[in-house]
Amino acid sequence: MFAVVDIQGQQFKVTENTKYYVPKLTADLESEVVFDNILLLNDGKATKVGTPFVEGAKVHAKILEHLKDDKVIVFKKKRRISYKKKRGHRQLLTRIEVTKIA
């Protein structure tokens, strides 16, 4: 059984009892979160495609931790002009564990 879930504008294919990194959520640690923006649901026998969401389908997840991703370096340079810029960015993430697809 799997589902395609829309979490803050990004789509994730999730299955039960697996862990995922998603964009930072505002909920507290160890709390339960329910996602109801299910785009596609497959129960092993049939596939339901939402228009735009599957009605009555929900994904329950537990928040494990909030963290920062690895640093991404953006370096710009134009040769023979002495133009250099170095910027860094660390994305804020939340690690969740999907407990139930209903």
FENMOGI-V105649 format. One record per residue. RES is the residue in one small letter. PHI is phi in radians with two decimals (NA if undefined). PSI is psi in degrees with one decimal (none if undefined). D_FIRST is the distance of its C-alpha to the first C-alpha in whole Angstrom. Layout:
res:RES phi:PHI psi:PSI d_first:D_FIRST
res:RES phi:PHI psi:PSI d_first:D_FIRST
This chain:
res:m phi:NA psi:131.0 d_first:0
res:f phi:-2.52 psi:165.0 d_first:4
res:a phi:-2.51 psi:151.8 d_first:7
res:v phi:-1.84 psi:118.5 d_first:11
res:v phi:-2.01 psi:141.2 d_first:13
res:d phi:-1.69 psi:111.5 d_first:17
res:i phi:-2.07 psi:108.1 d_first:19
res:q phi:0.90 psi:46.1 d_first:22
res:g phi:1.49 psi:-2.6 d_first:22
res:q phi:-2.00 psi:144.7 d_first:20
res:q phi:-1.77 psi:134.6 d_first:17
res:f phi:-2.26 psi:135.4 d_first:14
res:k phi:-1.60 psi:114.1 d_first:11
res:v phi:-2.06 psi:149.1 d_first:9
res:t phi:-2.23 psi:165.3 d_first:6
res:e phi:-1.23 psi:148.6 d_first:8
res:n phi:1.05 psi:34.9 d_first:11
res:t phi:-2.18 psi:158.1 d_first:12
res:k phi:-1.93 psi:142.6 d_first:15
res:y phi:-2.41 psi:153.0 d_first:16
res:y phi:-1.77 psi:122.5 d_first:20
res:v phi:-2.17 psi:164.9 d_first:20
res:p phi:-1.00 psi:151.8 d_first:23
res:k phi:-0.98 psi:129.3 d_first:25
res:l phi:-1.79 psi:154.2 d_first:25
res:t phi:-1.55 psi:-1.5 d_first:27
res:a phi:-1.32 psi:161.0 d_first:26
res:d phi:-1.36 psi:164.7 d_first:27
res:l phi:-1.12 psi:149.7 d_first:26
res:e phi:1.07 psi:14.7 d_first:24
res:s phi:-1.67 psi:160.8 d_first:23
res:e phi:-1.64 psi:133.9 d_first:20
res:v phi:-2.12 psi:140.5 d_first:19
res:v phi:-2.07 psi:124.0 d_first:17
res:f phi:-1.82 psi:127.0 d_first:16
res:d phi:-2.01 psi:5.9 d_first:16
res:n phi:-1.59 psi:73.8 d_first:17
res:i phi:-1.66 psi:118.8 d_first:13
res:l phi:-1.51 psi:-33.0 d_first:14
res:l phi:-2.60 psi:141.6 d_first:11
res:l phi:-2.37 psi:126.5 d_first:8
res:n phi:-2.17 psi:121.9 d_first:6
res:d phi:-1.81 psi:14.4 d_first:4
res:g phi:1.69 psi:-25.4 d_first:6
res:k phi:-1.94 psi:-45.9 d_first:9
res:a phi:-2.33 psi:155.4 d_first:10
res:t phi:-2.02 psi:129.8 d_first:10
res:k phi:-1.93 psi:127.0 d_first:12
res:v phi:-1.91 psi:128.7 d_first:14
res:g phi:-1.43 psi:158.3 d_first:16
res:t phi:-2.26 psi:77.0 d_first:20
res:p phi:-1.53 psi:-14.9 d_first:20
res:f phi:-2.14 psi:152.7 d_first:17
res:v phi:-1.38 psi:123.4 d_first:15
res:e phi:-1.33 psi:137.8 d_first:17
res:g phi:1.44 psi:-4.1 d_first:16
res:a phi:-1.65 psi:139.6 d_first:13
res:k phi:-2.50 psi:151.3 d_first:13
res:v phi:-2.10 psi:124.8 d_first:12
res:h phi:-1.76 psi:133.2 d_first:14
res:a phi:-2.41 psi:156.9 d_first:15
res:k phi:-2.03 psi:134.0 d_first:18
res:i phi:-1.46 psi:124.3 d_first:21
res:l phi:-1.67 psi:-44.3 d_first:22
res:e phi:-2.86 psi:159.0 d_first:25
res:h phi:-1.93 psi:136.0 d_first:27
res:l phi:-2.67 psi:175.7 d_first:28
res:k phi:-1.91 psi:144.4 d_first:30
res:d phi:-1.33 psi:173.4 d_first:29
res:d phi:-1.12 psi:153.5 d_first:31
res:k phi:-1.28 psi:135.9 d_first:34
res:v phi:-1.90 psi:124.0 d_first:35
res:i phi:-1.69 psi:129.2 d_first:38
res:v phi:-1.98 psi:114.8 d_first:39
res:f phi:-2.10 psi:124.0 d_first:43
res:k phi:-2.02 psi:139.2 d_first:45
res:k phi:-2.63 psi:139.8 d_first:48
res:k phi:-2.08 psi:124.3 d_first:51
res:r phi:-1.25 psi:148.3 d_first:53
res:r phi:1.11 psi:14.2 d_first:57
res:i phi:-2.11 psi:-7.2 d_first:57
res:s phi:0.97 psi:47.0 d_first:56
res:y phi:-1.95 psi:115.8 d_first:53
res:k phi:-2.44 psi:138.4 d_first:50
res:k phi:-2.40 psi:134.6 d_first:47
res:k phi:-2.21 psi:121.8 d_first:45
res:r phi:-2.23 psi:149.2 d_first:42
res:g phi:-2.18 psi:156.5 d_first:39
res:h phi:-2.59 psi:135.5 d_first:36
res:r phi:-2.20 psi:118.5 d_first:33
res:q phi:-1.38 psi:138.9 d_first:30
res:l phi:-1.47 psi:129.1 d_first:29
res:l phi:-2.23 psi:162.8 d_first:25
res:t phi:-2.25 psi:134.2 d_first:23
res:r phi:-1.71 psi:124.1 d_first:21
res:i phi:-2.13 psi:158.4 d_first:18
res:e phi:-2.14 psi:122.6 d_first:15
res:v phi:-1.35 psi:120.8 d_first:12
res:t phi:-1.70 psi:-35.4 d_first:12
res:k phi:-2.67 psi:140.2 d_first:10
res:i phi:-2.00 psi:116.8 d_first:8
res:a phi:-2.10 psi:none d_first:10
